[in-house]
Amino acid sequence: MRVEPVPGVPAATVDTDGERLLALADYHAGIEAGLQYEGVELRSAASERRTRLVAALDRTDADRLVVVGDLGHAIGSPFESEREELEALFSALSVPVTLVKGNHDGEMEPALDDLDADVTVTPAHGTTVGDVGFAHGHTWPAPSVLESSVVCIGHEHPVVRLEDEVGGTRKERAWLRGKLDAGPFADHYDRSLDAAGDLVVFPAFNDRSGGTWVNVPGQEFLAPFLPDGLADAEAFLLDGTRLGDYRTV
């Protein structure tokens, strides 16, 4: 399997093109500043996020970090606290970084240039590393990305609602994985696509960023190609528990 979730961590190893990548989505550095603007006061968890990420890199012995969009939280220029979090993060990293630009990374390049970070920023329509494609998911992935053996996206922050035997409920972050249905993408691009691989929707790395309740009726997906572009998808919890068809969890 090219994309293997790390047990207990909202990130996955990707072995391709002679490299081991650690891939994650929706880090949302500086999210607390955004929440404060909305009237929600929370202590910054920047240090905890950084510690979890560095530990995952050490645990997996990855050669490169791939952030599948939304490294930062501000839609425009990063907040001051976001810049400070990014500076501390990149100071702690010992591997190069590829950032697949997300909808929250609109003005990320100048901030990264100021940090002199070892990072490559790719367009929002995605990129490929070997035979694996990466796109954030807020816009349509490029055909070259879709024709990869596995396509990884973020943006959705999938979560499931679980209920116990006495009626109590809880929310859990989840992975979605299924066959990519080329139909919606072929219609969008008005051309045939040799797209027959898997589509993996990453949970958000940031546990404060909310999410799409994928097994609750009436909830709508954020990505313009979901759920139509994802056939026979199953949900998996971070600990590896297989839940089956996400719609019937």
Phi, psi and omega in degrees: 000129183287328184240115186235111178302142176276120184306128177081000184231136177281060180205163182221149170273145179228114179259110183199148175056035177076009181236153166255119179258147163253120183247139176211163181229152169060061176287322175052054174304138179080016184300329183297327177293321177294319178293324178298321178300330180271003177096010180253116182263117178224143174295142180296134176252024182303317181297318180295318178299313181298317180298317179297319182292313180298321178297321179293321177297317179295318183295324185263352181054046183284149178270338185207148173257130174245119176260115186274055174093152178059055170297318178255178182251323182295139178292321180259227180296135183301144175297162178300316180294329177293316177299319180295321179293318179295321179298315179293322180297309183291333175293333182271347184273142178243010179234155175292160185234138169248123177253116173274113192299130177251180183291342177265006183250027188304319182238040184282328186302313179300323179294319180290324176298320179297330181276350184054042184279149177276078186221141175249126180257127181256162179296163182295334181282358169107181182207170175235147170234110188062233182257021178243133180257148179226132173209146183294315177114356179280346175222173186288128176297150178295150178307321180297328176287316182296334183272012175284164179290330174221136177245126181251130177226161174240227172072322189281332184051054185296136174225154176241150174262121180249141182237137179267181187291344179254012175092001176286147181235156174211159179255135178228136172294148185215154169269146169242135179215134178193184178283139175286127176267111186290342187307304181299325181287321177296321177295318182297317183269355180053048178200158177284150181230137175272067186242105183221021182269196177267156173240124181244124177258118184280143168290160178289135175292323181280121184277006178250011190261008179070192180178173176270122178282098191283345180246020179249121181304141178092349177282143180246143176286155180272320182294138184293346183250007178247146003274357188301328184276004184235107185264141173051045185281141175247155178253144178226136175283167182298332180277003178098354180299127180270121184262349183085198181309121185299334184284342183246011179296000000 
